[in-house]
């Protein structure tokens, strides 16, 4: 195992700055996931760690050793790519042991390492097969096994599950999590899939435009996003956003603000807005699972018109149009509850402690839900 430390890492392709000053410390044995939209720099950052891209500026340390100019083969890393890159004319055993054969490792040791990796990945019965006789999931496990036999200090994964169907992705995620627990190795994983990030990472690094937006555990990033970008990126469906203005202070049980939405509705949010002036433009954010459709209208919620209902088995997603909102608002409902009919007028309510306020720069105001025992201000239907 080894730690990985990045200090002031920058990468520039001619006049295009791709990585704009990354500082990050990854501890021994961590499973860290780089996540972000296409073009945010996550794969470039992984390739920098692997030694496949030169560093324009900054310092990279692997295992406490400055590795800026060390050749990729000498860095103690193994990389699993999106494409399986298996030799079609070789058996699974030969594919997994090929790098060891080139390194002139004794045959007995090659057999021992390949056998152990195959047992971990549950592909021992496939060792005599050629890649064309394997499924996509089996080929990916062979590619992972090829990395395991090298006994690297750090595993690097570059979107390894993107070529698999939904069922195989779910199964392979479980296997990767088990593999990390078993090997206790440092793993760095790149994905654009937030589900993979949330389920695999002990910590997640959210990247945007070549910069780190936030680093934290899946729980911290989901429950305590630092800004509007992180709040909107993690979650499916994504967080609902409403344009609003501050209209005064709310109840004084805890820090609370009253805001007026573009459509005229007034709601209260547990957030310490500090010196922000009444009338300041803000964004209200509420996750779909925290919005509720009131069984009886109280007049203190958000008026909406049902535009679409999606039944997904375990949950029902209701999409509603809110006056003044540019996008439809998503509400997650219990699948056992009959959803409202299309075109119905409904009222949306939420606990004040389950919403967020963001300033004009997209930064979150200090939340007022630190005290989880506080009663929500909005009435629950």
LINKA-V872291 format. One record per residue. N is the residue number from 1. OMEGA is omega in radians with two decimals (NA if undefined). Layout:
n=<N N>
omega=<OMEGA OMEGA>
This chain:
n=<1 2 3 4 5 6 7 8 9 10 11 12 13 14 15 16 17 18 19 20 21 22 23 24 25 26 27 28 29 30 31 32 33 34 35 36 37 38 39 40 41 42 43 44 45 46 47 48 49 50 51 52 53 54 55 56 57 58 59 60 61 62 63 64 65 66 67 68 69 70 71 72 73 74 75 76 77 78 79 80 81 82 83 84 85 86 87 88 89 90 91 92 93 94 95 96 97 98 99 100 101 102 103 104 105 106 107 108 109 110 111 112 113 114 115 116 117 118 119 120 121 122 123 124 125 126 127 128 129 130 131 132 133 134 135 136 137 138 139 140 141 142 143 144 145 146 147 148 149 150 151 152 153 154 155 156 157 158 159 160 161 162 163 164 165 166 167 168 169 170 171 172 173 174 175 176 177 178 179 180 181 182 183 184 185 186 187 188 189 190 191 192 193 194 195 196 197 198 199 200 201 202 203 204 205 206 207 208 209 210 211 212 213 214 215 216 217 218 219 220 221 222 223 224 225 226 227 228 229 230 231 232 233 234 235 236 237 238 239 240 241 242 243 244 245 246 247 248 249 250 251 252 253 254 255 256 257 258 259 260 261 262 263 264 265 266 267 268 269 270 271 272 273 274 275 276 277 278 279 280 281 282 283 284 285 286 287 288 289 290 291 292 293 294 295 296 297 298 299 300 301 302 303 304 305 306 307 308 309 310 311 312 313 314 315 316 317 318 319 320 321 322 323 324 325 326 327 328 329 330 331 332 333 334 335 336 337 338 339 340 341 342 343 344 345 346 347 348 349 350 351 352 353 354 355 356 357 358 359 360 361 362 363 364 365 366 367 368 369 370 371 372 373 374 375 376 377 378 379 380 381>
omega=<3.13 3.02 3.07 -3.11 3.09 -3.14 3.08 -3.07 3.05 3.07 -3.11 3.01 -3.04 -3.10 -3.07 3.11 -3.05 3.09 -2.90 3.06 -3.10 3.01 -3.06 3.07 3.11 -3.04 3.06 3.01 3.12 2.95 -3.07 -3.11 2.98 -3.12 3.14 -3.13 3.10 3.12 -3.10 3.10 -3.05 3.13 3.09 3.12 3.10 3.14 3.05 3.12 -3.12 -3.09 3.13 3.03 3.09 3.11 3.09 -3.12 3.09 -3.07 3.06 3.07 3.04 -3.09 3.13 -3.11 3.09 -2.97 -3.08 -3.03 3.13 -3.14 -3.12 -3.09 -3.10 -3.06 -3.13 -3.13 3.00 -3.02 3.06 -3.04 3.08 3.05 -3.03 3.08 3.08 3.08 -3.03 -3.10 -3.12 3.04 3.08 3.14 -3.10 3.09 -3.09 -3.07 -3.00 -3.13 3.12 3.10 3.11 3.12 3.09 3.02 -3.13 -3.08 -3.12 3.13 3.09 -3.13 -3.12 -3.11 3.14 3.14 -3.13 3.13 3.12 3.11 3.13 -3.07 3.11 3.09 -3.14 -3.12 -3.09 -2.96 -3.12 -3.08 3.01 -3.11 -3.11 3.14 -3.09 3.01 3.12 3.13 3.11 3.11 3.13 3.11 3.07 3.11 3.09 3.11 3.10 3.08 -3.09 -3.04 -3.14 -3.13 -3.09 3.03 -3.10 3.02 3.07 3.14 3.14 -3.14 -3.02 -3.05 -3.00 3.14 -3.09 3.07 -3.00 -3.10 -3.13 3.11 3.13 -3.13 -3.09 3.04 3.12 -3.13 3.11 3.10 3.10 3.13 3.12 3.11 -3.08 -3.08 -3.11 -3.11 3.03 -3.13 3.07 -2.93 3.12 3.08 2.96 -3.08 -3.08 3.11 3.07 -3.13 -3.06 -3.05 -3.05 -2.94 2.90 2.96 3.13 3.04 3.14 -3.10 3.10 3.10 3.10 3.12 3.06 3.08 -3.13 3.05 3.12 3.07 3.08 3.14 -3.11 -3.09 -3.12 -3.07 -3.07 3.12 -3.11 -3.08 -3.07 -3.13 -3.13 -3.13 -3.10 -3.08 -3.10 -3.13 3.13 -0.12 -3.07 3.12 3.04 3.12 3.12 2.99 -3.08 3.01 3.06 -3.11 3.10 3.13 3.11 3.12 -3.08 3.04 3.07 -3.11 -3.03 3.13 3.03 3.14 3.10 -3.14 -3.10 -3.13 3.10 -3.13 3.09 3.12 3.11 -3.09 3.11 -3.14 3.12 -3.06 3.05 -3.09 3.13 -3.03 3.01 -3.07 3.12 3.11 -3.14 3.03 3.06 3.12 3.11 3.11 -3.09 -3.11 -3.14 3.02 3.10 3.06 -3.07 3.08 3.12 -3.11 3.11 -3.12 3.14 3.12 -3.11 3.11 -3.10 3.09 -3.10 -3.09 -3.08 3.08 3.11 3.09 -3.07 3.13 -3.13 3.10 2.99 3.11 3.09 3.10 -3.07 3.09 3.13 3.14 3.12 3.12 -3.11 -3.12 3.06 -3.12 -3.14 3.10 3.06 -3.11 3.02 -3.09 -3.13 -3.12 3.14 -3.12 3.08 -3.13 3.12 3.14 -3.12 3.02 -3.10 3.07 -3.13 3.10 3.14 3.02 -3.13 -3.10 -3.12 3.12 -3.12 2.99 3.12 3.13 -3.07 3.09 3.12 3.13 -3.09 2.98 3.10 -3.05 3.12 -3.11 3.09 3.08 -3.05 -3.13 -3.10 3.12 3.10 -3.10 3.13 3.13 3.07 -3.06 NA>
